[in-house]
């Protein structure tokens, strides 16, 4: 969809929303990882990825990794438009989404619904979450799809791990958050059990081309590292 049509779609959707919800949308503009990256931001890793072969994993994929990898070929578009969602378990169409949706969908296969858990925590502890969008209360349509809110909830679950430059410190199924070089946008993805020849794990994420498995772990500033405790 061309950018002009994208914004037409967003604002046409806004016009049908209640006044309070329209204010929420105006306060945050678009979802989660902000605007789609430029082509240069989408493909920062193709050179190194092409030069170093991927080491095929010999052990079975952890369930969270398998759930994220299962989105490849299904989630084919990066689409940051705000949408009113069902609750709980609400989702945008499976063929589209943003970086946070990769994590949301993978964790739902493990009986963790970030839409529900983040909304419930924000209802009780709203001021403990980032106040970046000028809202006076939680919005269950969008809060769980924002990188800073996911990061805060992960921290509050005790999932936080050290941020290091050592590949061995990142285990399959870990969640990593970055500040993207150049744009400064925030991004999130899941560590794969597939690694490059030097041991660097690939990342399952959506940075503009749908869900992909790429070498990006050390290509941007890591600002968060989390190890989910699954039910």
N, C-alpha and C positions, 0 to 999 in steps of 0.2 A: 504494500500500500504506500503510495507517495506521501511525503511528509504533510503536504497540505490536506490531503484526504484524512490522514491520521488525526490531525487536530480538529477537522470538521467532525469526525466521528466522536471524538472525546467531548466536544462542546455540545453536539447534538444529544449525546447521552446525558450530559449534565442538565440540559434543559428539561429533561423528563424526571429528574430527581427532586426529592423534597428540598426545601430551601436550606435546611441545616446541612444536608448532605452536599449540596452545591457549594456551600461555604467550605466544607471539608476538602472538596476537590480543588477549589481555587487555592486553598492554603498549601497544597502539596504539588499542584500542577500535574505531575505524572507519577507513576509507581516506582517504588523500590530503588532500582539502579539508575534512576533518572533517565535522561534521553538515551536512545540507542547510541552505542559508540560509533565513531567514525570508522572507515575501513581500516585506517592505520591502527586504531585501538582494538578493532575486532581481531586482527591477525598479527599480534606482536611477536608470535612464537614460531612462525612457519619456517624461518631459517634454521634455528637450533633444532627444531623438531625433525626437519628433513635430514640433518647431518648426523644425528645420533639415533641408532636403532632402538626400538622399544623392546624391552625384555618381557617376554610373555610370562604371565603369572602361572605358576604350576599349582598353587593351592587354590581351593574353591574361593570364589568371590564372597566376602562378607555380605550379609543380607542387605545392608544399607547401600553398599556399593552396587550390588546387582540391581537394586531398585532404581538407583540413579542411572546406571547404564541402560536399563530397560527403556528409558525415556528417549534415547537416541533414535532418530528416525520417526518418532512420534511427535515430539515437540520440535517443530521445524522452524519456528519463527520467534523473533524477539518482539514482544508487543507490550509496552508499558502502560497501556490505557487503563484508567480506573474503571472498575466494574462493580456493580452491586452483586454480592455473592450470597448464596444460601448459607445457613449457619445451623450446626457446625458442619464441617466437611465441605465448605464451599470452595469452588475452584473456577478459574477461567477455562475456556476450551483447551483441551489437551494438546492441540497442535501449536499452542503459543504460550508465552509467558515471559518471565524475566529470571534473573539469576536466583532470586529467593524462591521461586516456584520449584526449582530443581530440588532444593532442600526440603521444602514443604511436602512435595509429593513423595519423596523418598521416605521421610519420617512417618508419613501416614501409613505406609506399608508395615511399619513397626509399631503401630497403634499409638503414635504420638501425633496429635492434630494441633499444629502450631496455631492455627486460627483460633481454636478454642482455648488452648492453654495460655497463649499470649494475651488474648482478650480478657480472660478471667483475671490474670495477674495485673493487667493494666487497669481494670476496673477498681481494684483494691489499692494499687500502688502507682497511679498514673504519673505522679511527679518524680518517681524514680526512673522513669523512662526518658529518653531524649525528647526535648521540647523544640524540635526543629521545624514544626509545621504550623504553628500558631493555633493549635486546637485546644479546646477546653475540656475534652474528654476523649475516651477511646473510640475508635471506628473499626468495627470488626470486619469491614470489607477490605481494609488496606493495612492495618497496623502490622499484621504478621508478614506482610510482603515487603516490609522495609528493612534493609540491612541493619541499621542501628538498633532497631527493636529486637530483631533476632539475636544480635550480639548480646544485648542486655539480658534477654531471657536466658540465653545459654550460660552467661555468667552467674545468674541467680540460681541456676540449677547445679552449680559447682562443676561445670563441664570445662572450664578454662584450663588450657595447657600453655606451657612456655612458648613464646615466639622465638624461634632460633633460625639459623641459616644451615642447619644440619638436616639432610634429607631423611636420615634414620629416625628423626624425632617425629615424623609425620606418618601416622599409621593409616591403613585403609579404613575408610569410614569416618575419619576425622573431618570436621568442617573448618574451613579456612576463610577468613575475610581479608580483603585487600583494599588499599587505596590505589586506583589505577594511575599509572604513570601518564603524565600529559594532561589528562582530564581532571584528575582528583576525585572522580566518582568512586563510590564504594561498590564492592563486588564480593560475591560469596560463592563457594563451591565445595565439593566433596572429594576427598583424597581417594584415588583409585588404588587397586592392588597391582596395577601395571606400572612398571618403572622404566626409565631410560637406562641405557647401559651404565651410566655413572651412579645409578641408584635413586635418582630423583623421581618421585612418583608423579604420574599424570593426574589431572584434575577433571572431574566431571562437573560441567557448568554450562551456563548459557550467557555468552558475552555478546551475542548479536546474530548468531547463525543457528539458533535452536540449541538443544542440548548436544554437547560435544565432549570428547575426551582428549584433552590437550596438555601440552607441556607449558604451564604458566606459573607454577608454584613460586619460583624465585625471580619472575620477570616483573613483579610489582611489589610495592611495600606491603608486607604482611602486618595487619593491625589486629588480628584476632585468630586464635587457634583453639578449637574445642573438640572434646572427645565425648560424643553422646553416650549416655547411659540408657540402654534400651530396656523396655519392659521384659 
